[in-house]
Structures are given as C-alpha cells and as structure tokens.
Amino acid sequence: MTADLLLELLTSIQQGGTTPAEGLKRLSDLPYEDLGFAKIDHHRSLRTGMPEVIYAAGKTDDQVAEIFVRMAQKGGNVLATRAAPSAAEAVRARLPHVVHHPVARTLFLRQQPSPALNGPVAVLCAGTSDLPVAEEAAITAEAMGNTVLRLYDVGVAGLHRLLAQRETLAQARVIIACAGMEGALPTVVAGLVRAPVIAVPTSVGYGAAFGGIAALLGMLNSCSPHVAVVNIDNGFGAACFASSILRATAETP
C-alpha cells in the first residue's frame, strides 16, 4: 500500500464513505501478508518510498502468479523481474492487463500513476548483448516515475557513437551505464558529464570476462570519482538507486 492509497482510505473513513470495519479489513495485511511460501511486504512503500518487487527467478510459476495477484489486490503498481516466459503466461492468465517485456524479463501492472521524479534518467549499454540488463533498468526506472532516455550500443570500441550523444547525456540527472567485457563505458561517460553515473557490469564477454567479474573489477577501479557500482547484471538495483537519488534531491528542503 502506498502513502497515497493509505491517505485516500483514511480520508474516506473520516468522511463516512468507508466504515471503520471496512478500513480495518483493508489494513489487516499490514505490515505483511503470509502466504506460507512468501511473506509479502505491503508496508514497504510506506517505509522506503518504493514497493516490494517480485524477484521471479527461483520461484515456481504458480508462486509468482499468486504473489503478483495478492500484491495487485492492494491497488498499487506491481513489478516482477527475471520472469521466465512460463511465469509470464501464468501471471497473465489471471491478470490479462499485465505487460510482459520479454527482453527485460519483467512483468508490470500499472494501476495508478507513479509520482513523477525530476529526471530524466539515461540508460546506456555498450552493446546489443547488454540489452536485457539495460532494459531491466529502463523498465524499472519508468515504473518508479522516471522519464528514461535510452542510448544503446554506444560502447567504447566505437567511441564516435557515444560522443554523438553528448547533448542527450547532458540532459540526464542520473546515468545508468551497462557494459560487459572490460567494462570501460561508465568511466568514459563519467568523464563527459556532471551527473552521477551508476555502473552496471554485465555477464557479457568471452572466457576471461569471468561472467562479469572483469567488468565489475574494472568499474570498481574507475578513475572517475562520481561512479557508483552495483552487482553484476543488476539493472533493477541501478534503477532503484537512481530513483532514490532523484527522490532524495526532490525532498531536500
């Protein structure tokens, strides 16, 4: 439950549109709802400003669908990441309006407008092979109220492709840069802009890339001082961090 939904409920009780007993029933699953195999944190949005998101990997299709439906019943927006096609089918069989983004491997149900953040957020990826991670970041950022600028296939092997986007990069308040192999893209981007850069190492690359470890270590050793690094392939986490930065700056007195 979001702060807006809670305020709407309390106002309805105050004005007599909802009885106290009905209000109590709607609040009965706060702070969490126990399904046995999962405890859904309906209270998280009130505490942190961001709702719980379903990490679908490792869950059965039925578990993903049940969690998604229970969260949707509370009236807020619902996002699932790392959703396999079979999980997407299971969810959409029960909630046909859910949008499946196959490249990003996400499922999203919008039931209310997300408060607009003072972006935009730019999402970059070095190569087309990085698209699943970049799109996970982009879809998550949009779900959280951001305007997203997508700049794809702008890796340093063809530096002119990146330099051609300097005007667009200058518009961004936060930049998410996804890259595998040697992971140089975030450092180069950070040398061109004032905005904070969130580096996302991807598991793309040949043997010595070690599934993204080479890119991770390269990004952690960036010589650009305004680069922060998230875990390998964690586009979701990068988008959450970007949204937190923008939300914090908007709330600063």
C-alpha positions in Angstrom: 0.0 0.0 0.0 1.4 3.4 -1.0 1.1 6.6 1.1 -1.4 8.0 -1.4 -3.7 4.9 -1.1 -3.5 5.0 2.7 -4.3 8.7 2.8 -7.2 8.0 0.4 -8.5 5.3 2.7 -8.2 7.4 5.9 -10.0 10.3 4.2 -12.8 8.0 3.1 -13.2 6.8 6.7 -13.2 10.3 8.0 -15.8 11.4 5.5 -18.0 8.4 6.1 -17.5 6.8 2.7 -15.8 3.8 4.3 -16.8 2.3 7.7 -14.0 1.7 10.3 -14.6 -2.0 10.0 -14.1 -1.9 6.2 -10.9 0.1 6.8 -9.6 -2.3 9.3 -10.2 -5.2 6.9 -8.2 -3.4 4.1 -5.4 -2.7 6.6 -5.4 -6.2 8.0 -2.4 -7.4 5.9 -0.1 -4.6 7.1 2.8 -4.9 7.6 2.9 -8.2 5.6 0.7 -10.9 4.3 1.8 -14.5 5.0 1.2 -16.9 2.1 3.2 -19.7 3.7 5.8 -19.8 0.9 6.2 -16.0 0.9 5.6 -13.0 3.3 4.5 -10.1 1.1 5.8 -6.8 2.5 2.8 -4.5 1.7 4.2 -1.9 4.2 7.5 -1.4 2.3 6.3 1.6 0.2 5.3 3.5 3.3 8.7 2.9 4.9 11.0 3.4 1.9 9.0 5.1 -0.8 9.4 2.1 -3.1 7.1 -1.0 -3.0 8.3 -4.6 -2.8 9.2 -6.0 -6.2 8.9 -9.7 -7.1 12.2 -11.4 -8.0 10.7 -14.2 -10.1 13.9 -16.3 -10.6 13.9 -19.4 -8.4 10.1 -19.3 -7.8 7.6 -21.6 -9.4 5.2 -20.1 -12.0 2.3 -20.6 -9.5 4.2 -18.9 -6.8 5.0 -15.9 -9.0 1.4 -15.6 -10.1 -0.1 -15.9 -6.6 2.3 -13.2 -5.2 1.6 -11.0 -8.1 -2.2 -11.3 -7.8 -2.1 -10.7 -4.0 0.0 -7.5 -4.5 -2.3 -6.3 -7.3 -5.3 -6.7 -5.0 -3.9 -3.9 -2.8 -4.3 -1.4 -5.7 -0.7 -0.4 -6.2 1.6 -0.9 -9.2 3.3 -4.3 -9.3 6.6 -5.2 -10.9 8.3 -8.6 -11.3 11.8 -9.0 -12.6 13.6 -12.1 -14.1 10.3 -13.6 -15.1 10.6 -16.6 -17.4 8.1 -16.8 -20.3 6.1 -19.6 -18.5 5.8 -17.4 -15.4 4.6 -14.5 -17.6 1.9 -16.8 -19.0 0.8 -17.9 -15.5 0.5 -14.3 -14.3 -1.2 -13.0 -17.5 -3.7 -15.9 -17.3 -5.0 -14.4 -14.1 -4.3 -10.7 -14.8 -4.5 -10.1 -18.6 -3.6 -6.4 -18.3 -0.1 -7.2 -17.1 2.5 -6.1 -19.6 5.3 -8.6 -20.3 8.6 -7.2 -21.5 10.4 -10.2 -22.9 13.8 -8.6 -23.4 13.9 -7.1 -19.9 12.3 -10.3 -18.5 9.9 -8.1 -16.5 6.1 -8.0 -15.8 4.5 -4.8 -14.9 0.9 -3.8 -13.9 0.2 -0.1 -13.6 -2.9 0.6 -11.5 -2.1 4.2 -10.5 0.2 7.0 -11.8 3.8 6.9 -10.4 4.8 10.2 -8.8 7.0 11.9 -11.4 10.6 12.2 -10.5 12.8 15.1 -11.6 14.9 13.3 -14.2 15.4 12.3 -16.8 17.4 9.1 -16.2 19.6 8.0 -19.1 20.2 4.3 -19.6 23.2 3.3 -21.7 24.5 -0.1 -22.8 27.8 -0.8 -24.5 26.4 -3.5 -26.9 23.2 -5.1 -28.0 24.1 -8.1 -25.9 23.7 -5.9 -22.8 20.1 -5.1 -23.7 18.4 -7.5 -21.2 20.2 -5.7 -18.3 19.7 -2.2 -19.7 16.0 -2.8 -20.4 15.5 -4.2 -16.9 16.9 -0.9 -15.6 14.9 1.2 -18.0 11.5 -0.6 -17.3 12.2 -0.4 -13.6 13.1 3.3 -13.7 9.9 4.0 -15.7 7.8 2.1 -13.2 9.2 4.3 -10.5 8.1 7.5 -12.2 11.2 8.4 -14.2 11.4 9.6 -17.8 14.0 7.4 -19.4 16.4 8.2 -22.3 17.7 5.0 -23.9 21.1 5.1 -25.6 22.0 1.6 -26.7 25.1 0.2 -28.5 27.3 3.1 -27.6 30.4 1.1 -26.4 33.9 2.4 -26.4 35.0 0.2 -29.3 33.3 2.8 -31.5 33.8 6.0 -29.4 32.2 8.2 -32.0 28.8 6.5 -31.3 29.0 7.7 -27.7 30.3 11.2 -28.5 27.4 11.7 -30.9 25.1 11.5 -27.9 26.7 14.2 -25.7 23.7 16.6 -25.9 21.4 13.8 -24.8 23.7 12.8 -22.0 23.8 16.4 -20.7 20.1 16.3 -20.1 20.3 13.4 -17.7 20.1 13.9 -13.9 21.4 10.4 -13.3 23.0 8.0 -15.8 23.0 4.2 -15.7 25.7 2.6 -17.8 25.7 -1.1 -18.5 28.7 -2.9 -20.0 30.4 -6.3 -20.1 33.8 -7.4 -21.3 36.3 -4.9 -19.9 33.6 -2.6 -18.5 35.1 0.7 -19.7 31.9 2.5 -20.6 30.9 4.1 -17.3 34.3 5.6 -16.7 34.3 7.2 -20.2 30.8 8.5 -19.7 31.7 9.9 -16.3 34.4 11.9 -17.9 31.9 13.7 -20.1 29.1 14.6 -17.7 28.3 16.2 -14.3 25.6 13.7 -13.4 26.3 10.7 -11.1 26.9 7.5 -13.1 25.7 4.2 -11.9 27.8 1.4 -13.4 26.3 -2.0 -14.1 28.7 -4.8 -15.0 27.1 -7.4 -17.2 28.0 -11.0 -17.7 28.7 -10.5 -21.4 32.1 -11.5 -22.7 34.5 -14.3 -23.6 36.3 -16.6 -21.1 38.5 -14.1 -19.2 35.4 -11.9 -18.7 34.6 -14.5 -15.9 30.9 -13.9 -16.2 31.1 -10.2 -15.5 33.8 -10.2 -12.8 36.3 -8.5 -15.1 33.8 -5.7 -15.8 32.9 -5.4 -12.1 36.6 -5.1 -11.0 37.2 -2.6 -13.8 34.3 -0.4 -12.7 35.2 -0.6 -9.0 38.7 0.7 -10.0 37.3 3.6 -12.1 39.4 6.7 -12.0 36.2 8.8 -12.3 35.1 9.9 -8.9 31.4 10.1 -9.4 30.8 6.4 -10.4 29.0 4.0 -8.2 28.8 0.3 -9.0 26.1 -2.3 -8.5 26.2 -6.0 -8.7 26.7 -8.0 -12.0 23.6 -7.8 -14.2 21.7 -5.8 -11.6 19.8 -3.4 -13.8 16.9 -3.4 -11.3 19.2 -2.3 -8.4 20.7 0.5 -10.6 17.3 1.9 -11.4 16.3 1.8 -7.7 19.4 3.7 -6.7 18.9 6.3 -9.5 15.3 6.8 -8.3 16.4 7.1 -4.7 18.9 9.9 -5.7 16.2 11.8 -7.5 13.6 11.3 -4.8 16.1 12.5 -2.1 17.0 15.6 -4.0 13.3 16.4 -4.6 12.6 16.1 -0.9 15.6 18.3 0.2 14.3 21.5 1.9 
